Amino acid sequence: MELNENLLAGPPPTLLPDHPEAREMIETGYKAADVAARFPAYSAAWATLADDYFAKGHAVTSYAFARTGYHRGLDQLRRAGWKGHGPIPWEHEPNRGFLRCLNALARAAQAIGEKDEAERCSQFLRDSSPAAADALAS
């Protein structure tokens, strides 16, 4: 054991890789559905779909899109070394798609009466990134 190792520190922040082509498609106005179809692992496209459908009053469809992006994001987090807990910083732009999906999943779950899931997802978001929880609260 190293003498300078901090035994009380939690796991290091997990930083997801960037997907420049998918990100640029979203930024230049491609439809989120087209981006998700071409890049199904890109959680930001699923988050955009979830947000759009929720805003139109389609909570179940929003829930489905959010859940898809959430699970795609979990797969990427695990590949990036995440062990099921620890910080997922909002400040790292590629993490935002996953965090937005997690927020959208909590919101849609609440809307369809899945209160336990909504609470778990909201807590997971706060535990993963207080900055994301604050930014997405509005």
Kinemage of the C-alpha trace (Angstrom):
@kinemage 1
@onewidth
@group {chain A} dominant
@subgroup {mainchain}
@vectorlist {calphas} color= white
{ca met a 1} P 0.000 0.000 0.000
{ca glu a 2} L 1.212 3.490 -0.816
{ca leu a 3} L 1.582 5.786 2.156
{ca asn a 4} L -0.096 8.662 0.304
{ca glu a 5} L -3.184 6.667 -0.721
{ca asn a 6} L -6.424 8.165 0.587
{ca leu a 7} L -8.387 5.228 1.988
{ca leu a 8} L -11.462 7.365 2.667
{ca ala a 9} L -11.806 8.682 -0.866
{ca gly a 10} L -14.601 7.337 -2.990
{ca pro a 11} L -14.243 6.089 -6.529
{ca pro a 12} L -12.855 8.506 -9.094
{ca pro a 13} L -15.263 10.358 -11.378
{ca thr a 14} L -16.352 8.428 -14.446
{ca leu a 15} L -15.915 10.278 -17.722
{ca leu a 16} L -17.722 8.934 -20.754
{ca pro a 17} L -16.094 9.190 -24.171
{ca asp a 18} L -17.224 11.813 -26.628
{ca his a 19} L -19.153 10.895 -29.782
{ca pro a 20} L -18.191 13.851 -32.023
{ca glu a 21} L -20.164 12.851 -35.111
{ca ala a 22} L -23.384 12.208 -33.177
{ca arg a 23} L -22.931 15.372 -31.105
{ca glu a 24} L -22.350 17.458 -34.242
{ca met a 25} L -25.476 16.017 -35.859
{ca ile a 26} L -27.594 17.084 -32.870
{ca glu a 27} L -25.906 20.499 -32.743
{ca thr a 28} L -26.526 21.148 -36.439
{ca gly a 29} L -30.211 20.334 -36.295
{ca tyr a 30} L -30.582 16.696 -37.319
{ca lys a 31} L -33.664 15.042 -35.868
{ca ala a 32} L -32.896 13.233 -32.628
{ca ala a 33} L -34.621 10.102 -33.979
{ca asp a 34} L -32.243 10.034 -36.945
{ca val a 35} L -29.234 10.446 -34.654
{ca ala a 36} L -30.473 7.697 -32.311
{ca ala a 37} L -31.026 5.382 -35.261
{ca arg a 38} L -27.518 5.985 -36.586
{ca phe a 39} L -25.802 6.106 -33.180
{ca pro a 40} L -27.962 4.058 -30.769
{ca ala a 41} L -25.350 4.267 -27.998
{ca tyr a 42} L -25.548 8.091 -27.959
{ca ser a 43} L -27.638 8.825 -24.865
{ca ala a 44} L -28.054 12.516 -25.663
{ca ala a 45} L -30.235 11.648 -28.673
{ca trp a 46} L -32.465 9.474 -26.473
{ca ala a 47} L -32.614 12.238 -23.855
{ca thr a 48} L -33.733 14.726 -26.495
{ca leu a 49} L -36.445 12.333 -27.672
{ca ala a 50} L -37.579 11.756 -24.082
{ca asp a 51} L -37.738 15.495 -23.402
{ca asp a 52} L -39.574 16.243 -26.661
{ca tyr a 53} L -42.216 13.571 -26.132
{ca phe a 54} L -42.739 14.480 -22.486
{ca ala a 55} L -43.291 18.110 -23.486
{ca lys a 56} L -45.961 16.919 -25.946
{ca gly a 57} L -47.792 15.019 -23.188
{ca his a 58} L -46.608 11.521 -24.126
{ca ala a 59} L -45.222 10.301 -20.790
{ca val a 60} L -45.147 6.611 -21.725
{ca thr a 61} L -43.212 7.269 -24.938
{ca ser a 62} L -40.888 9.583 -23.025
{ca tyr a 63} L -40.360 6.845 -20.448
{ca ala a 64} L -39.403 4.357 -23.186
{ca phe a 65} L -36.906 6.735 -24.799
{ca ala a 66} L -35.421 7.697 -21.417
{ca arg a 67} L -35.065 4.057 -20.382
{ca thr a 68} L -33.300 3.206 -23.655
{ca gly a 69} L -30.800 6.045 -23.239
{ca tyr a 70} L -30.342 5.197 -19.569
{ca his a 71} L -29.444 1.577 -20.317
{ca arg a 72} L -27.162 2.555 -23.195
{ca gly a 73} L -25.449 4.972 -20.825
{ca leu a 74} L -25.061 2.341 -18.101
{ca asp a 75} L -23.315 0.090 -20.624
{ca gln a 76} L -20.894 2.880 -21.489
{ca leu a 77} L -20.304 3.770 -17.844
{ca arg a 78} L -19.362 0.177 -17.060
{ca arg a 79} L -16.983 0.077 -20.020
{ca ala a 80} L -15.439 3.302 -18.681
{ca gly a 81} L -14.697 1.619 -15.333
{ca trp a 82} L -17.746 2.631 -13.305
{ca lys a 83} L -18.562 0.046 -10.605
{ca gly a 84} L -22.142 1.004 -9.859
{ca his a 85} L -21.479 4.091 -7.771
{ca gly a 86} L -19.404 7.227 -7.716
{ca pro a 87} L -19.440 10.611 -9.391
{ca ile a 88} L -20.567 11.081 -12.980
{ca pro a 89} L -19.759 14.786 -13.417
{ca trp a 90} L -22.252 16.999 -15.243
{ca glu a 91} L -19.326 19.271 -16.066
{ca his a 92} L -17.982 16.604 -18.469
{ca glu a 93} L -20.152 17.198 -21.551
{ca pro a 94} L -20.264 13.541 -22.745
{ca asn a 95} L -21.829 12.534 -19.387
{ca arg a 96} L -24.789 14.839 -19.898
{ca gly a 97} L -26.747 12.540 -22.194
{ca phe a 98} L -26.819 9.797 -19.581
{ca leu a 99} L -27.634 12.218 -16.767
{ca arg a 100} L -30.429 13.798 -18.818
{ca cys a 101} L -31.858 10.329 -19.493
{ca leu a 102} L -31.758 9.550 -15.796
{ca asn a 103} L -33.632 12.775 -15.060
{ca ala a 104} L -36.136 12.106 -17.856
{ca leu a 105} L -36.688 8.588 -16.553
{ca ala a 106} L -37.441 9.916 -13.065
{ca arg a 107} L -39.825 12.522 -14.468
{ca ala a 108} L -41.687 10.092 -16.747
{ca ala a 109} L -41.831 7.412 -14.044
{ca gln a 110} L -43.465 9.944 -11.724
{ca ala a 111} L -45.936 10.905 -14.435
{ca ile a 112} L -47.053 7.308 -15.024
{ca gly a 113} L -47.352 6.488 -11.331
{ca glu a 114} L -44.085 4.602 -10.823
{ca lys a 115} L -43.270 6.538 -7.665
{ca asp a 116} L -40.635 4.127 -6.300
{ca glu a 117} L -38.729 4.184 -9.584
{ca ala a 118} L -39.033 7.954 -9.794
{ca glu a 119} L -37.543 8.295 -6.305
{ca arg a 120} L -34.717 5.820 -7.043
{ca cys a 121} L -33.818 7.616 -10.271
{ca ser a 122} L -33.944 11.046 -8.615
{ca gln a 123} L -31.688 9.830 -5.804
{ca phe a 124} L -29.312 8.177 -8.292
{ca leu a 125} L -29.089 11.497 -10.178
{ca arg a 126} L -28.360 13.470 -6.973
{ca asp a 127} L -25.774 10.900 -5.866
{ca ser a 128} L -24.086 10.834 -9.264
{ca ser a 129} L -24.006 14.571 -9.890
{ca pro a 130} L -25.514 17.212 -7.606
{ca ala a 131} L -24.721 19.761 -10.347
{ca ala a 132} L -26.826 17.779 -12.846
{ca ala a 133} L -29.699 17.494 -10.372
{ca asp a 134} L -29.594 21.268 -9.878
{ca ala a 135} L -29.244 22.067 -13.588
{ca leu a 136} L -32.067 19.739 -14.587
{ca ala a 137} L -34.437 20.746 -11.772
{ca ser a 138} L -35.798 23.663 -13.771
